[in-house]
Amino acid sequence: MTVTDISQRKRFLAEDNIYLPHIVVIEKIIDESPGVGTFHFNFKDEKLRKEFSFEAGQFAELSVFGVGEATFCITSSPTRSDHLECAVNRVGAVTNALHRLGVGAEMGFRGPFGNSFPLELMEGKNLVFVGGGIGLAPLRSLIWYAIDNRDKYKNIDIIYGARSPADLSFKYDLESWGKDKTVNMVTTVDKGDKSWKGREGFVPTVLEQAAPSAKDAVAIVCGPPVMIRFTFPVLEKLGFTPEQMITTLEKRMKCGVGKCGRCNIGNLYVCRDGPVFSYAQIKNFISSEY
Amino acid sequence: MANKKIDKKNISKLLKKWSQEFSVFVPSLENNEAIMAEWDGKDISFLDWYRNTVKPPKANFLPLMEKLFSFKKRKGNYQIEVPPADKSKQLIFGIRPCDARALTILDMTFTDAYEDPYYLARRRNTVLVGMTCTDPYDSCFCTSLEGSPSDAANVDLMLTDIGDSFLMEAVTDKGKKLIASASELKDATSADESKATEVKDAAASKITRKIDARDIDKKLLASFDDKDYWEKVAAKCISCGICTFLCPTCYCFDINDEMVKNQGARFRNWDSCAFPVYTKMPMENPREEKWHRIRQKVCHKYEFYPMNFGVIACTGCGRCIRLCPVNWDITQALNSLPVKV
């Protein structure tokens, strides 16, 4: 894939000002795993509620007024968009403040920003999803999109893992993908507990054992940086070319629109040129910058 | 249109005239340091001492701190209020060619893909009156970067000191308008023109610090993973960030909220890639080590900006060299790159 021209993307800026948030209202919060909650929310403005659209892979800036903003991928699918969903891991000032909010509370929302998954590249192909921990969040948007457009794709493989059974996110989705006969789902944990009957092992290892074919396939990878770094070599071993390996990256961001400077990997800005990249685009820099 | 000239004695008359239309900024001393400050209506003594400002004029467009919007909370509902667009017209008098060029470089980021309304409102309401740099510092190296002490490409009106008067070259329509009705001006003679050429050549020849900017982006790309080199380059840096704050092309900023009781605002502030916290994420930091950050600073200017915008994001103003508390020197770093292409 190449850098997409984000200036051609549909915009929903408040007063044509990139820094002004829209007000959104929390409709529901689902506990996913320790410290992780999925926030379901909708625009306060009725017109925007109807008109807003996004593509799988795009992200948004959510804010708690008085505390600040942070970046989240939109984890819901554009095919199921009566509301929006973001998964929030309670790790910093903003995410802690978000977790203190309840249903009915207002947040700031800027977006959708960034590029999206290269649907044209994936059409008619086998899709191999490789996810780790909360890194399933951006993949989930695309997985539901692919399931809702099932005839456009051949096999769908999902290899997903987390540190422990409790750290598995979106368990309700894992369950329904597991039951879906058109999807091959492998779930693994680094270390199981007494009640865990599934697989044990790190995601890259399990991927190597599952050995999905690289022929006519696109791999979509997201997880903690260490998982991403170890997954690419495995995919290369399986015959995937750097162009066939897609990932979506997370970096500290502030503006979300390519101005504030901090989210670059080499000359590419995760907010402006990503967050979705092919391994071919970033391999010069990823070893030492991610 | 032939060039004009103005007697130095009449500069304040001209500034007064411009003051009717613009907020006029001139070099001034604050705590014994040169900055661009609003003219007090009389003092033009800066003509005697001014070389360049410590704080670059980027601060007139991207202030150290600015309010993006304010908000109020009432019964759990938030109301957002945007400050009215900055419509005040400003004229910056005496901007140096390196700093004017820096604004052209900043424009690329602030117009790219999404426009930055705050920066661009000020930029569009500004007139730049440049001044040939007749006494450059030994830290200056603009001539290595397609610049020169008399480069008029990025200003509206350019002044060159030719003794008792300044030669005035109107570069843009805005510049022509500035001097169209000024009775203090005389037509420049051919003797004035040749004197100006002499002054410009002399100024350029005073700049002896050089870098080899040819293929610098390729050399940096090839040296990107050379940890030993970058560690050596970064060794004496103390990560204070002053080189980035005072750099006319550095634009990185942070966004923060402040709130007291039910009222607050979102601000942006200058930030710096020299600080570890700049890229710090809860679980890890891609630029934890000092050499990561120095590499980012150098590569952003000399490798990534050329890749994205086709220009080097450094104008050779030399501030990062002469104002660094530990004498870190970017020209040394660039001239000692291990890979030759």
Interface residues (C-beta under 8 A of the other chain):
Chain A: D5 I6 S7 A14 E15 D16 N17 I18 Y19 L20 P21 I23 S63 F65 G66 V67 G68 E69 N89 V91 G92 T95 G104 A105 E106 G108 P224 P225 E250 K251 R252 K254 C255 V257 G258 K259 C260 G261 R262 C263 N264 G266 N267 R272 N284 F285 S287 S288 E289 Y290
Chain B: L68 F69 F71 K73 G76 N77 Y78 I80 V82 T109 F110 D112 A113 Y114 E115 D116 P117 Y118 L221 F224 D225 K227 Y251 C252 F253 D254 I255 N256 D257 E258 M259 G264 R266 R268 D271 C273 Y278 T279 K280 M281 P282 M283 E284 P286 R287 H292 Q296 C299 H300 E303 F304 M307 N308
